[in-house]
Amino acid sequence: MPVRTAFIYSQEFSKFKAYKGYPWLFDRSEVTYQLCNRLQLFDRDSTEIHAPKPARPEALLSFHTKKYISLLKKANQGKPDEEWLRHGLGTTECPVFEGVYDYHALAAGATLLGAELIDQDKADIVFSPTGGFHHAGTDFAAGFCYINDIVLAIKNWLRRRRRILYIDIDAHHGDQVQAAFYKTSKVMTVSFHESGHTLYPFKTGFASEVGQGRAKGYAVNVPLPENTGDEEFLWAFDRIFLPIAQTFQPDVVVAVLGTDVLFSDPFSSLQLTNSSVSQALQTILQVSPKLLALGGGGYVRENIARTWTLAWATMNHMGPNDEDLAAFGGVFWGDGLSSLSDRPHFLPDNLKRKTQTEIQKVVSALERTVFPLLKIRPQRRK
């Protein structure tokens, strides 16, 4: 039986905008959908496209406070109130703009629809590009995030006692998802991100954060140093994520696939290409009985379109037709041709040696502290 996949998409997302120069790209699902459609990546009997509806206010209250949601609804008119600043509303990174509640309620609705499709066994893999708002707290907005769709989806699944694995590949630490489940062993949170020594949210995401009480060992952080490239990232990913996922044996996996990890993104100092994101996704698929994939961060429109289209092709085990081979970047990068795969990105040897040394320290620390808690035997060092 073929894998059943679902893509969550609505043209409504592209109708929103904040102020000129605001870096969040509201058309992220639109550009991904259009490129997937052009490459005929929806042309399978086992693939469906679903239009989301806004999450109902009561659905948001499983994580967010009633007062915060009330304020966010008031902010929907686009007229800021100085009192809201204590809740993160009206800042440079989380401005108040017309439709701010509508947009984020729709984004949360998209993620919750994906979770429902999986829960009702209507899909094996779901991709909602407009999702992954991992910085939103119970009563505050932060880091471009107003409603934490990830926590809402996981909480819905927990009502049925599922073992949930959350894997976050994004330049920024998934801090509020970790915080929400820091004391439960039913949710394993794993985050690969640029170190808080050099990037927001700064105060979280270090290897020493491993969970509390019975959940000790169920929060795993792999802070990556500046200038981490594909080789170093994939080495750490294979050594940490794969044995943890195989040991935890999740019922369902939530994956954030941020494109802000790419070398051409202005909001981080990582040096990855989207080929490493695709390879990590292949590993995630190996250990996912069911997968809900979300977009996450990313601030270059072309990166978003190519990386998430490549991710969707990977989720569907699809390759290009011969005439589209150049578009997939398999063998040729020609002038004027848009490749899904990034060109190889080479780093000087001195930078590679430095990042390799730092990442090896992080991995070794996790093997000493987290692996024994989970009864995992470290791999022999290669």
N, C-alpha and C positions, 0 to 999 in steps of 0.2 A: 504493500500500500504506500503510495507516495506521501511525502511529508506535506501536511496542509499548512499553508502559510497565509498570513493576512497582513495587509498594509493599511495603516490608519491614516486617512487623508481628508482634508477639507480645504476648499478654496477660501473659506472664511478667515483662516489664519493670516493670509496675506493682506487682508483689508485693514489690519491694525498698524499703527505707527506711533512712536513716542515723539521725541524732539529730534531735530536735525543733528546728526552726528552721534546719536545713541547707537552703541555698537551691536545691540541685539538684532539679529536678522529674523524678522517675523515671517519671511517667506521661505524658511528653511525646509519645511515639508513640501512646499510648492516646487522649488527647484529640484529637489530629490525626486519627486513624483514625475516631473516632466522629463528628466533624463532617463529614469527607469522606463517610462513609457516609450520614449524615442528608441531605446535599445530593445524594446519588446520583452522586457523582463516581467511583465504581468501576464504574458500570454501562456498561461498554464491552467489546466482545468482545476488543479488543486490550489490555486491562488485566488484570493478574494480581496477586494478593496472595500473598506468600511468607512463610512462617514460618522464622526463622533458627534455627540451632543454635549453641551456644557454639563459639568458635574453639578448635581443639586447641592444647595447649601448644606443640607443635613449630612451629605456624604463627606463633606470637608471637615465636619466636626469630630470625626474619628481621630483626628490628629490636631487640627488647629482649634484655637479657642473661639468661642462664640463672639467675644468682643473683637478679636482680630478680623474675623470674616466680616463682621458688621462694618468695621472701618474700611476694609478693602472694597466693600460694595459702595460705600460713600465716595471713595476715591475714584470710582468708575466715571464720575462726572468730569474728572480732569482738573479739579480745583483743590490744590494742596492745602493742608492745615498744619500749622507748625507743631501742634500737639501730636501729630502722627509720627513725627520723627523718631520718637522713642520706640516705635514699632518698625523702624526702617523704611517707612513710606515717605517719599519726598526727597530722598537722597540722590546723589548723582548716579549711583549704580541701580537704584530702585526708584525711579521717578514716578510721580503720579501723572498719568495721562488719560485722556478720554478712552474708555474701553479697557482699562487695565484689569479690572475684575473679569470682564467678559472673555478677554484673551486667555487669562490663566485658568479660568473655570473650564474653558473649552479644551485647553491643553491637559488639564487634569482629567476631564471627561474622556479624552482620547486614550490616556494611559489606563484608566479604569475599564474602558471598553476592551482594551487588549487583555487585561487581566481576566475579565469576564469571559471572553472567547476561549481562553485557555481553561478557565475553571469549568466551563460547560462542555469541554472537550469538542469545541468547534474548530480549533486550530492547534497546531503543534508549535508553531513559531509565529510570533507577532512582532511587527516593527512599527513603532510610533515615533517618527523623527522629532515631532514637537513634544518632547518629554525629557525627563531627567533633571528636574529642578531640585538638586540635592542640597542647596544652601538654605532653603526656606525653613524657618523654625516654627514652633507651635504658635507663637504670637508675634512673629516679626518676619520681614522680608530682608533678604541679603543676597549679594552677588548675582543680581539679575533674576533672582528666584523669589516668587511671591507665594506660591502654593506648592507644597511638597508632594507631587503626584506619586513619587516612588514609595514614600512611607504609606500613603493612602492605599496603594495597590497591595503592598505587603500586609498591611493590617487586615485588609479584606480576606486575603488568603489564610491568615493565621486563625481566622474563625473556624477553619476546617483543619486546623492543626498540621498544616503542611511544613515540611522542612525546606526553607527558602535560602538560596544562595544569591547574594547580591555582589556582583562584580562591577567595579567602577573603573573604567579606563578614561581618564579625563585629566587635564592639566591641574585641576584643582581637587582637593580632597573632598570626598562626599561626607562632610562633617555632620550634617543634621540627620542623615540616614543612620550613620554610625551611632549618634547620640540616642536616637529613638529606640535602638535595639541593643544597646550596650550591655544590658543585663539579662538577655534571653539567649538560650542556646538553640532556639528554634530557627534563628536567623543568623547565618554566617555572612559577615560583611568583609569584603576584600577590596582594597582600593590601591590602584597604581596611579601616582600623581607626582607632580613636581614638589620637592620638599618645601615644607612650611618655612624653612630658613630663608627662602628666596621668593615665595609666592603665596598669595591669598589662599586660604584663610589664616595662614601664618601660625596660629596657636594649636592646630590639630593636625593629625595625620602622620604622627611619628611612630616608629616601629615599637616604641614602648607602650603604645595604647593597644591593649589586647583583650579588653572586656573585663567585666567585674563578676564576682561571685561564681555561680555555676556557669556563667557565660565566659569565664576566663579562657582565652584561646579562640573565641568566636568572633573577634574583631582583628583583622589583619591589615596592616598598612605597609606599603612598600614605597617610601618616599624616594623619588628619583632625583639625583643631582642635576643641576643645569648641564645642558649639552649632552644629555643621554640620547644615544642613537638607537637605531633598530636592533643592532646586534646585542647591545647591553640590555635593552628592554626585554627582548625575547628570551634571553638567557635567564633573566630573573623571573619572567612570567612562567616559563616551563618549570623552574625549580620550586616556585612557591605556589602558584595557582593550581597547577594540575594535581599534585599530591593532596592538597587541601580539599579540592573538589571531589576527588575520588574517594577520600576518606569520609567526607561529610555526607555524600550520596543524597543530593537534594531531590525533592519532588519537582521543583520548578526553579528556574534561574531568571534573575533580572539583570540585564547587562546595560550599562551606560557606555556609549561609544563616542566620546567627545573628539571632535576634530581639532580642538585647541592644543592637542599634543603634537601637532605637526610642526615641522621646522619653519613653515611660512606663516604660522599664526602669530599675530602681534601680542597676544596676551600671555605667552609663556616663553621659557627659554629652553624647552625640550627640542630635540632635533630629530624626531621620528618622521617617517613617511607613512602614508596610508597602507602600504604593503604590510607593515608590522601590525597595524590595527586589524587588517584582514586575516593575517596569520593567527593572531590572538583569538579572533572570533572563531576560526576553525577549531581551535582547541576548546573554546567554550562550548561549541556545538557538540563536541564529543562527549561532554559530561552533562548535557542538558536534556532530561526527559521532555521538558517543555521550556520554551524560551520566550521571554518578553524583552525585546531589545528597544532601547530608547536612545535618543540623539545625544543630549547633553550639550556641553559647551562647544563653541566654534564660531569664529568671527570673520571668516573669509568665505564668501559665498561659493566660489569655485571649489574650495576644499570640501565644503559641506556636500555639494551636489555629487562630486566624484567619489568621495570616501563613502558616503552612505549608499550610493548606487552600487558601488563595489561590495559593500556589506550586504545589501539586499541580494545581489547575485550569489554571494557566498552562502547566505541562508537558504537559498533555493537550489544550491548545487548546480548553478547554471554558468555556462561559459558562452562566449560570443559565437555568432556565425562567422565563417571565414571572412566575409566582407567587413565585419565589424572588429576584426582582430586588433587593429590599430587603436580603436577606442578603448580597448581593455588594457592596452599598454604591454601586451605580452612579449612582443618582439621588436617593436618599432615606435620611436617617438618622432613624428614628422612635423615640420613647420605647419602651423595652422590646424593640426589635428588635436582634438581634446582627448587626452588619455585618462582613463580612470585611475590607473596606478601611477603613483609618483615616480619620477626618475630617481635612480639611486642618489642618495645624499651622502657625500663623503665628508668625514671629519678628520682634522689633523691627528696624527698619532699621539701627540702629547695630551690632547683632550680626551681621546679614547682611553688612554691608560689611566688618566685621572678618574674618569667616570667609572671605569671597570673596577678600580680599587675601592671607590666609595660604595658601589652597588654590592660588591662582594661582602663588604662589612655589614650592610643591611641584611642581606640574605643569610649570612652566617648568624647574625643576631636572632633572626626569626627562627632559624633551624634550632638554635639553642633554647629559645624561650617558648615559642608557640608549638613547634612540632611535638615536643614531649607531652604537652597538654592534650594533644589530639592523637597521641600514640602513632606518630608518623616517623618513619626512619628516613633521615636525610639521604639524598642521592649521593653517590660518590662524585666528588668534584671533577669536572672535565676541564 
